[in-house]
Amino acid sequence: MIAPTLLVGLGGTGSKIVCRVSQMVTEEQRKRIGFAVFDTDINELREIREANPFIKTIQTSTKLTVGEYLNIDTHARDEWFPVNGILNSKSLTEGAGQVRAISRLALDTAIRAGNMEPLHNAIEELYKLEGDSSEQALRVVIVSSLAGGTGSGLILPVALYLKNYLATKFQASANITRGFFILPEVFYEVIRGQSERNNLKCNAYATLRELDAFLMKGDETLPEKYEKTVKLEFPRVGSNDVEEYNVRPYDFCFLFDAQNTEGKKLNSFNQYLDHAANCIYSQSIGPMNKRSNSSEDNTIRELCAERGRNRYAGAGSAMLIYPYEDVREYIALNWTKECVSSQWLVFDRMYKEKCLANAEMRAQGLNRRDINASVDYIESINQMAKQKDPFALSIEKSLHDLRRGWL
């Protein structure tokens, strides 16, 4: 039985992968898995809700422009947002436009407005599970691209928010949070322009630098000169006040690249999304998840020895695909062979013996007529029925019933 698991997708890419994973799970597994996705793009969220009604959706954007957001959120405007007149007129409902700060600005507004309830509901449903679930630590998997604006802007704040919520609401500090992050090169199949690719790499670099700093802070290995500057403040619901969450955002981070260890690549962007979904499923949900969890438990000792500097890993999976149609036909034919007992073949053997006897007589120069199969089968059944053979009698009875229209 899998541990209660919360799977969270951030941005368009993360949401697509979470949707793919949700289609792979069984109905029984789904009872122990919560699904939630964040996005600023209202159109993508609408499609997800229509196709997957069991996935909780959190829209972090409204119809306001960036400038209108900043007029409301003066803390963001004065403390951390890179104010730019060109951005002020941008609306958030169509996405963050690869600007990470816009995604975080939208999240802060959603938190202050109390719009995180769908996420809370997904968590609470997992904690309502009966049986031994309360003895198993909650597994949280956050899936996102490092390259875009929406997902990469949410990787850090959503993880911190979740960790703090679990610790304060459920006193659940033992949960394990994994990050599954898509690196920029995966997007080269769909983004050809060099300037856009450079933007992807810049977002990924900045996200990893921030993430690394907060991981070090959580492990208490951050250099002293950065202790006061590495912080992220969150708004309080229904208030203009802010607070800092002093928690480690992730326990393990898996980085998903376009090339494998042999330098080989897949053929399309959709194949990468499917492959990422397979990795997450096998790692967190499928039959191999127990082995993955055990490996993480053993890694704790190494983390202590390395002062937390090895929380990053690669991710990959392999599939063994059987020729389904051929295997199905082979099994069906063997089952049929086993089901047909020797009794059912008694008249076939009698017919074959007569044919062989005929052939031997012809070889000796005797003139023998061909045996008519339909006539011979009927004669053999009638002869055996007169001898009270049960199988022959059952055939005779069935044929008589069929003639009378009883069957």
N, C-alpha and C positions, 0 to 999 in steps of 0.2 A: 504494500500500500504506500502510495506516495505521500510525502509530507504536505500539509496545506501550503499552497503556492500562490503567490500574487505575481502576475505577469503584467508589466506596465510598458506601453509603447509611447515614445515621445516623438512628436513630429510625424511627417508623412511617411518616411521610411520605417521608423519604429512601429508605427501603427499597422503598416502593411505586413510586416513580419509577424506581429502579434496575431493579426487576423489569420495568417497562414497556419500558425501554431494551433489556434483555436479549432481549425478544421481537421487537425490531425488527432485530437484527443477523443477518447470514447466518452459515452454518456456517463459511465461510472467515474472516470477520471475527472470529468468536468465538475462533479460535485465537490471536489477538493481543490479546485483551481479558480481563482478570481482573475478576471481580465479587465483592464482599464487602459484607455488611450487618451493622450493629451495632444491637442493641436490648436493652432490659431485659425486654420483654414476650415471654415464652416461647411464648405462643399464636401470635403473629404470625410468629415465627421458624419454628415448626413448619409453618405453612402455606407459607412461602417454600421451605423444604427439600423439601416434598412436590411443589410445583409447578415448582420450578427447582433440580434436584439439582446443577447446575454452579455455583450461587452459594454462596460460602463464608459461613457464618453464625457470628457471634460473640455469644454471650449474655453480657452483662456482669453479669447478676444471679444470685443464688443464693436459696435459701429463707430466708436470714437477714433479720432486720428491720434498720432503720436503726440502732437502738440496738446491736444485736449487731455490726454492721459497725464502729461507732465504738469498741466495746470491743476489737476486734482492731486496727483502724487508729488507733492513738493519735496519730499525727502529724496525720491529718486532723482528729481531734477537738480537738487542742490548737492547731493552727495556722490552719486555714482554714474548716472546716465550721461553718455557722451552727447550732449545737446548739439543739434545740428539743424539749421533752418530747412535744409532739403528734406530731412526726415519728418519734420513736423506735420507735413500734409499727408503722410502715408496712413492708409487705413489698415488695420490689423486683420480684418476678417478674411483676407485673401492670402494670409501667410506673413512670415517675418522677413521675407526678402533677403535671406542669408545674413541678417543683422542679429547677432546673438542677444544684444542688449534689449532689443524690442521684445523678444520672446520672454525674457525675465520681467520686463516692465508689465507685460500682459499678465504674467503669473501673479505678480504682487497684487495687482488689482483684483484678480479672481479670488485670491486668498482673503483680501480685505472685505470683499463682497460676500464671502461665505459660499462660494461656488465650488468648493471641493467636496461637497457631499457625495457625489457619485463614487469618488475614490474611497471615502470613509465607508460607504455602504458595501463596497467590494471587500474591504478588510473585515468589517463586522460580520458579514455572511460566513467568512472563513472561520472566525472565532466562535460561531454558533454551532460548528460541527460537533457531533456527538462522538462518543467512544474515546479512543486514545489520542485524538487530534490535539487535545490540550497539552499532552506530554511531548509533542513534537514541535520543534522550533519552526516558526513560519519562514518559508523561503521566499524571498523577493527577487525578481529578475526584472531589471530595467533595460529596455532595448531602445537604442537610438543611433542615429548617424552622428558622427563627430563633425561632419562637413557642412551641413545646412545651418539655417538660422534658428528655426524653432527647436529642433531636437537638441543641438549642442548648447543652446542657451538654457535648456531645462535640466540637463544631465546632473548638474550639481545641486540646484535648489530643490528639485523634486526629491532627490535622494535624501537630502538633509531634512526636508519636511516630513517624509515618510518615517525616517528613523526617529525623529522627535515625536511624531504622532504616536507611534507604537510604544515608545518609552513612557510617554505621559498618559496616554489613554488606556493602554493595556498592561503597563509595566512589563512590556516584552522587550527586554534588552538583548535577549539571546537569539533574535532572528538573524538570518544570514542574508546579506544583500549582495547580489551579483550584478555587475554591469556588463552588458553585451553591446559593444560599440563597433559601428561600421566605419572603416577608414576611407579616406578620400578616393583612393585609386579604384575602388569598386564602382564609383560613379563616372569613371572615364568613358564607360560604354555609352552613357546617355548625355554627358556634358563634354563637348568637343573643344570649346573655346579655351585658349590658354589663360586668358584673364579670369574666367570663371573658375577654372581649375586652381588658379592661384588663390582665389577667395576661399575655396574649399580647404586648401592646405593651411591657410591662415587661421580659419575657424578651428580646425583640428588641433593645430599647435597651441592656440590660446586655451582651448578646452582642456587639453591634457596638462598644460602647465598649472591651470587652476585646480584641476582634480588632484594632481600630485601634491600640491601645497596643502590641500585640505585633508588628504590621506595622511600626510606627515603630521599635520596638526592633531588629527585623531589618534595617531600613534605616539604623540608627544616626542617626535623626533625633529620638529621644525626648528630651524636655527632661531636663536633668541631674537635676532634683529627683525624677524618677520612676524613675531607672535602677535603684535598689536595691529598689524595691517592686514593680516589674512583673516578676514571675517566676512560673514554674509548675514545681513539683517533682514528679518521678515516682518511684514506688517501684522498687526493683531486684528482679528475680525471685528468689524464695526468700530475701529478706532484709528487714530492717526499715529499711535505709538508703534514702535518697532522693537523687536527682540532678536537676540542672537541664539542660534541653536548650536550648542557645543557637543556635537556628535560626529562620529566618523561616517562619511557618506556611504562608502562601499567596503565590503570585506575582500572581494575579488573583482578584478576587471579583465574581461576577455576582449581582445582586439581582433577584429575580423578583417582580413586584407584580401586583395584580389588574387594574390599568388599563394600557392602552397609552398611547402619546403623544397619542392623540386623546381620551383619557378613556373609552374603550369597555371593556366587560367581557365575559367569557364567561358562559355560562348555568349552569354547575354546577361543583362541586368536582372531579369526575372529569375534566371538560374541562380544568381547570387542570393536573391531574396529567399528562394526555396531552400538553398543550402544553409543559409543562416537559420531558417525555421527548423530544419532538421537537426542542426547543432543544438539549438535551445531545447528542442523536444527530447533528444537523446540524453542531454545533460541534466535536465531538470524534471522530466516527466516520464520518459520511457523506461524500459526495463533496466537500462544501464545507470539510472540516476543514483542508485544506492552506492555504486562504485565511485561515482563522482563525489558524492557527499563524504564518503570515507576518505578519499584523497584529500579533500579540503580540511578535514579534521586533523589528518596527519601533517598537513602543511603548517598548522598553527605553531608547531615547535620550530620549524624553519623560520617562520616570521619573527619569532622572538630572537632567534640567533642572528638574523639579518636586520634587526631593528625595523621590521615592517617594509623593507624596500623591495620585496618580491611579491607584491599583490597583483602583478600583471601576468597575463598568460595569453597564449594564442588559442584559437578555437578552430576545430575542423571535424568533419565526420566522413564516413564512408558508407556506401549503400551496396548491399548484395541483392540484386534484382533477379528473381527467378522467372523463367519463361512460364507465366501463369497459365496460359491456355494449354500448353503441352503437359504441364504437371497435373492440371485438373483432369484432362482426358485420361492420362495414365492411371490416376487414382480411381477415377470412375470405372474404367474398364476392369481394374483389379477387384474393385468392390463387386462389380457385376459377376465376375468369375467366381468369387467366393460365395455370393448369394445363390448362384445356380448350382444346386447339389447334383451329385451323380444320378439321383433318381430322375431329375428332369431330362437327362440325356440318354435314358435307357432306349427309347425308340430311335434316337439318332444312331446309337451304336448298332442296333438291330439292322437298320437300313444300310449302314456302312458295311456290316458283315455280309449281308446278302449281295451287295455290289462287288465285294472282293471275291465271293464265291463264284459269281457270274463271270468275273474276269478270269479266274483260274480255269473254269470250264471252257471258256472260249480259247484259252491258251492251249488246251488239250484237243482243240478241233471240234468241240461241240457247239451246236448252234443254240444260242440263248438270246431271248429278247431282253431289251433294256427294261429295267425296273422303273415303273412310274412312281415317283416319290409320294405324290398325294394319295394314290390308291394304296400303296404299301403301308403308309402311316395309319390310315383308317383301318385297314385289315388287321394290323398289329395291335391297335388299341382294342378293337372288337374282340380279338382272340384272347388278349390278356384280361379283358373285362369278364369274359365267360369263365375265366379261371379265378375270378373274384380278386384280381389284383387291385389294391386300394387306389393306386395312382390312376390306373386306367379307368376305374369306375368313377373317380372324381372328374376326369376329363369328359366321359360320356354324359354325366349329370350336368356339367356346365354347358355342354353343347345343346342338350335337350332344353335346358332352361333358357338358353339364348334364342332357340327357335320359337319358344312360347312367348317371348317378349318379357321375361321376368327380369332380365339383366339390362 
